[in-house]
């Protein structure tokens, strides 16, 4: 359990900047300051766009459905995909 306390003085602008950096790293200000002081660097993780994640999930579901159909012997899906591929090439 942590019992020791450190107090520092900063300007309002410095405080905002430190809090912003901690937030971008998904850490509390205390956690971020400790990591920065002891490890010397902090990795910042960007939050993914929820719309993008949902779109990728839908694409993955579609690919799974196609694979399931082809593995089940439904070759009409391959013919359909070939037609789609040719139509896309024509658009380019």
N, C-alpha and C positions, 0 to 999 in steps of 0.2 A: 504494500500500500504506500502510495506517495504521501509524504508528510511535509517535505520541504517546499518552500515557496520562494520564487524569484520575482522581483518587481523591476520593471524597466520603464523608462520614460521615452515616449515617442510623440511625434507630431500627429495631428489628426489625419493628415495625408498618409503618413507612414503606417498608421494603424489600419486605415482603409486598405492600403496596398497589401499589408501582411494578411489581413483577414481574407482578401480576395484570393491571394495565392493559396492559403490554407483551404479555402472552399473549393478551388479548382482541383486540388489534390484529394478532395473528399476527406479532409482531416479537420479536427478542431484546431483552433489557433495554437493551443498548448502542444498538441501532438506534432503540428507542423514545425513549430519553433524547436522542439526537442530533436526531431529528425534532422532538421537543417543544421543544428548545432553539432550533433553527434555524428551524423553520417555525411554531412557536407553537400548533399544533393537530395532533391525531392523529385520523384517522377509524377508528372501531372497526367491524369487520365481524363480524356474528354468523354463527355456523355454522348452516347449514340442517339441519333434522331429516331424517335419512336415510330414515325411513319416509315422510315427506311427499314427499320427492323421488321415491321409488319409486312412490308413489300417483299423482303428477302424470305420471310417465313412462307408467304404465299407461293413464291417461286419454288421453294423447296418442296412444298406440298404437291405442286403440279409435277415436278420431276419424279417424286415418289409414285404418283398415280400413273405416270407414263411408264416407269420401270416395272410397276406391278402388272400393267396390261401386257407389256412386251414379254415379261417373264412368264405370264400366264398363257402365252401363245397367240395373243391378239396382235397380229402383224399389221392390221389396218391402221394402227396408231403410227407405225413407221411410215406408211404411205402418206398419211396426213402430214406428218412432220416434214417429209421430203417436199411436199407441196408448199408448205409454209416457208421452208428454206428457199425454194426457188422464187417465191413471191417476194421475199425480202431482198434477194439478190437483184431482182428486177427494179426494186425501188432505189437501189444505190446507183 
